[in-house]
């Protein structure tokens, strides 16, 4: 298991551009998910092993499935989704 020290928040995007993640810690993250023409935002509290595996994969072993993005990119998508949903 990789155990690099990370500073939070951390931001990732799936390579298909349909899911964006903001990791607040190893135990919580926010996800913006594109589903068709709609976008959903969810906050996740990590309690079960599959969620811990997802967090680990996206923070440490993301090459080939996701990429690092900056806070500005994430916030731009988040703001767009919030405007669209209201």
Residue pairs with C-beta under 8 A, 6 or more apart in sequence:
1 56
2 56
2 60
2 61
4 60
6 59
8 23
8 24
8 25
9 22
9 23
9 24
9 71
10 22
10 23
10 59
10 68
11 20
11 21
11 22
11 23
11 68
11 69
11 70
11 71
11 73
11 74
12 20
12 21
12 23
12 58
12 59
12 62
12 66
12 67
12 68
12 69
13 19
13 20
13 21
13 66
13 67
13 69
13 73
14 20
14 65
14 66
15 64
15 65
15 66
15 67
17 34
18 33
18 34
19 31
19 32
19 33
19 34
20 31
20 32
20 69
20 73
20 74
20 77
20 78
21 29
21 30
21 31
21 32
21 58
21 66
22 29
22 30
22 74
22 78
23 29
23 55
23 58
23 59
24 30
26 46
26 52
26 55
26 59
27 45
27 46
28 43
28 44
28 45
28 46
29 43
29 44
29 46
29 55
30 41
30 42
30 43
30 44
30 78
31 41
31 42
31 44
32 39
32 40
32 41
32 74
32 77
32 78
32 81
33 39
33 40
33 41
33 42
39 80
39 81
39 84
39 85
41 78
41 81
41 82
41 85
44 51
46 52
46 55
57 65
58 65
58 66
62 68
